[in-house]
Every structure is written in C-alpha cells, then in structure tokens.
C-alpha cells in the first residue's frame, strides 16, 4: 500500500512538473510571437516562394529554397486565409507550429508509456534553438512535429500495441515528416533501425512488415524531388564547405549547448548512459540483474545512435555550410529516447525522485537563455530602412554591403532613393543563388559601383552603407579574377569579403565625412541579420 501511494504521489508530482514546464513554454512562445518582430531574409524567402502566383512557378523556383513542398503549401494556405497581410499575422503561424511541437512531445510520450514528457520538455523544448527554429517562418518546426509523432506511433507498432488507427497515424506522420524536411528521412530510418533491432528478438512479422512499408512509402514519396536536388547542384558549389567529422560534431555540440552548460552535460550523460545501458541490455541475464527494461533500451539506444551518426554523416557528405538548427530533428528524437531510457530503469521511488530533481535543475538553468531568445528580434533591417527613408534624398545612393541583405531591404524599404547591393543582381524576391554565381563569374563589380558612388559624392549628395563594415585594409585590395579562376574557385564568402574590402578601402580614402548612425536597440538582434547604417558625404581627392 505504501509503495502504491508513493508511486501515485510521484506520478502526480511528475505530471505537475511537466505541466508547469509547459505553462512556461507556452508563455515564452507567446513572448517570441510578440517580440520577434519583422521577418528576416530566410523567412522572407520562404514566404515569397510559397506565395508564387502559380504552383508551376513555385515548383520552378523551389531549387533556390530546397525543402519539400509540405510547409510551403501550409504557408500558401495561410495566405488563402488572408493571414499574410502583416508580419504579426505570419508570426501567428509560427506560434501555432511551436505550440504544436510541445503537444507532439506530450502525445509521443503518452504513446510510449502514458507518462509526462519531463525530459523531452527540459532537454529539447526548453532549448532556445528549438524556440527560434520551430517558431520561425521556416519548415523546421513542422518537420519536428511529424518526426516526434512518427517516433511515438512506430514505438506502439514495434511493441505490438496498435490497431488500424495507430498504423494509419504512423503512415501519415512518417509521410508528412519527410515531406517537411529532407533530413527527416534519415531520422525516420534511425527509428526504423531501432524498431528492427527490437523486432529481431521477436517473431512479430506483422509489425516488421508494417514498419518496413511505412519507411518504404515515405522514401518513395521523395522521388519527385530528385530533379529539384539535381537542379541545386548548379549553384550549390558557391556555398560548399569542406566539412569534416570534427567540425560537424562541434556544430552539434553548439546545438545542445544552446541551453547552457548544465543542459549540455545532461545531453552527454544521457548519450553515454543510454549507450552503456544498451551494452548491458544485450545479454538477457545481465539485463535481468540490473533490472532494465531490455526492449525499451534496445529500441531507444539503436535509434539515438543511428540518428546521430546519420545526421553527422549526411552533413559531412553534403559539404554545405552547417548550422546548429540542422541538428534539431536528431535532438528531438534523442530527447524522446532519453524519456524511454528513464522509463526503462527500475521503477523505484529513489530513481524517480532523482530524475525529477535533475529535470527541474536542468530546466531552471535553461530559463535565462530561453527567455533571452524569446525576446530576440529577428532583424533590424526594417528600422534601418525606416531611418534611410527619413534621411536619404532622391539623388543620394544606398549601397548594401552584401547581396544577402537585399531580400530583407526590398521588403521593408519604401523610399525613392536608388539602392544597390554588392554585387548588384536583378531579383531580390527570394535567395537567387544562381544570380550570385553568375556575378562571381563576371569581372569585379566593385569598380563600376565605385564609379557611380563617386559621381554621387562629387555632386554633393550622400551615400548610405547598409550592412556590416570591417576595418579598412592597409593597402588597396586587388580584384579577384572571375570565378572559378581564382584560388577560391566557386567559394562565395571570399568573393563577398573581397568586394566589401574594396568598397571599405575606397570609402576610407575618398569620403570626406563619415558617421555611424546608431539604431536604438531595445532588445537583442538575431546575429544573422544585425545590420549597421553608415552615412558618408563629401569628396576627398587621394
């Protein structure tokens, strides 16, 4: 009786703790919805692609934002409801998706063993990267919802606790998962491997067949995107990076460390603990001695290891720039595996009390960085555009120090002053990497830009530089030959940096007056689009 009462009390405490974390999460998601402000360039690119006039045009431009169509169709439906008229309405879709991620974690843990998702909430939902990536106007959040649900439904099938509804939902979740994020295919494969590792010990041919069919149908559904993936190869070389395992793992470490040092050690401890438990669970007798739920350990450990290896292997093979957000699907599954790990340990009050204490400790240390991210503004380009509108005259000139900022500036600038980017390209409706590649293959664009700027300064007008400027080089930079004839081949970053240094050198040696126009920052700004504004005037002969 005493044990029954203690288990009942602990269950209520765990449910109360998970509910409290959920309340905090909902509140912070609402704060992000209200405080994230305008869209930054990647979000604008997604919106422009999703709202192309026809589906044929959408498909034609899909290689420039290569994600599956599912999220873009959802965004297009949001437009159909008339909810794309302003940035706050668009943020409403991000809020809905972010809250749905929390709901997906609850449902998946209920499917596993009808328990509260303490560790998934603490490790994953409270990670600031999950908030930023999930609530942004990008496909990541939608993909996280479906892959978390696919894990729970496939778990039920693997443990022979399913009916027709569970099978149907597993098919739908798996299909929509890969149709939201291509990398979810690797995570779904990892879940399938986890299930196969378990089912090798059993003779449930029906479960094996169903899980194999789910994976096969999901994989086949990606075949129409093969031409899209092939088309990206035409421009993808400009953002290529020579990724090695060490570098990719370092970015993954940044992803799990986003919540702080305690959260990082919790992730690492779970990874080591689950791997060790797997080794103990393989021999039947040893698992019985330690009192482990052997089946849960096998499923969770195999899934976690394969998900991590598949993600790292893909990012190394893809040879693209790697960002922490690329690890979000693997982190979501690893957090659910951590939940399964704790619930595979002996059901003793001491273990559950330790788990509850560690969850609350981890969550408490994450609240500060999570709160800071919730109050982050995604761009200040709108404020810079507004200031330029007030200060710039019709005959002045605006130069964006990188073409990357053109997508945002075009959305938020409504003045009459001519503006150009380095290098100049023709289309800023979305990321046109192909046009940048063409500009790299032509002679240095900066001399023509400087000639135009010189005319403006000599006439007594002003030039406004939007973006980021580094220190001027000590000597005049030499022009790079057209790509790929330089030592950098088709690498984008060296060309952008070289062009910017040429412009900076010219400003330093020919502008008579220059000032940094401060933008009032009432909150932190997304580091990918925290821009500056510089005003220069007067002509000085060298």
HELIX and SHEET records of a PDB file:
HELIX    1   1 UNK A    2  UNK A   35  1                                  34    
HELIX    2   2 UNK A   41  UNK A   50  1                                  10    
HELIX    3   3 UNK A   55  UNK A   61  1                                   7    
HELIX    4   4 UNK A   62  UNK A   65  5                                   4    
HELIX    5   5 UNK A   69  UNK A   80  1                                  12    
HELIX    6   6 UNK A   87  UNK A  113  1                                  27    
HELIX    7   7 UNK A  118  UNK A  119  1                                   2    
HELIX    8   8 UNK A  120  UNK A  125  3                                   6    
HELIX    9   9 UNK A  128  UNK A  135  1                                   8    
HELIX   10  10 UNK A  140  UNK A  158  1                                  19    
HELIX   11  11 UNK A  164  UNK A  178  1                                  15    
HELIX   12  12 UNK A  184  UNK A  199  1                                  16    
HELIX   13  13 UNK A  205  UNK A  220  1                                  16    
HELIX   14  14 UNK A  223  UNK A  225  5                                   3    
HELIX   15  15 UNK A  226  UNK A  232  1                                   7    
HELIX   16  16 UNK A  236  UNK A  239  5                                   4    
HELIX   17  17 UNK A  245  UNK A  256  1                                  12    
HELIX   18  18 UNK A  257  UNK A  259  5                                   3    
HELIX   19  19 UNK A  261  UNK A  282  1                                  22    
HELIX   20  20 UNK A  284  UNK A  290  1                                   7    
HELIX   21  21 UNK A  294  UNK A  318  1                                  25    
HELIX   22  22 UNK A  324  UNK A  327  5                                   4    
HELIX   23  23 UNK A  328  UNK A  342  1                                  15    
HELIX   24  24 UNK A  349  UNK A  374  1                                  26    
HELIX   25  25 UNK A  381  UNK A  391  1                                  11    
HELIX   26  26 UNK A  403  UNK A  405  5                                   3    
HELIX   27  27 UNK A  406  UNK A  412  1                                   7    
HELIX   28  28 UNK A  433  UNK A  440  1                                   8    
HELIX   29  29 UNK A  446  UNK A  458  1                                  13    
HELIX   30  30 UNK A  492  UNK A  510  1                                  19    
HELIX   31  31 UNK A  527  UNK A  529  5                                   3    
SHEET    1   A 5 UNK A 418  UNK A 421  0                                        
SHEET    2   A 5 UNK A 397  UNK A 400  1                                        
SHEET    3   A 5 UNK A 462  UNK A 467  1                                        
SHEET    4   A 5 UNK A 532  UNK A 539 -1                                        
SHEET    5   A 5 UNK A 511  UNK A 516 -1                                        
END                                                                             
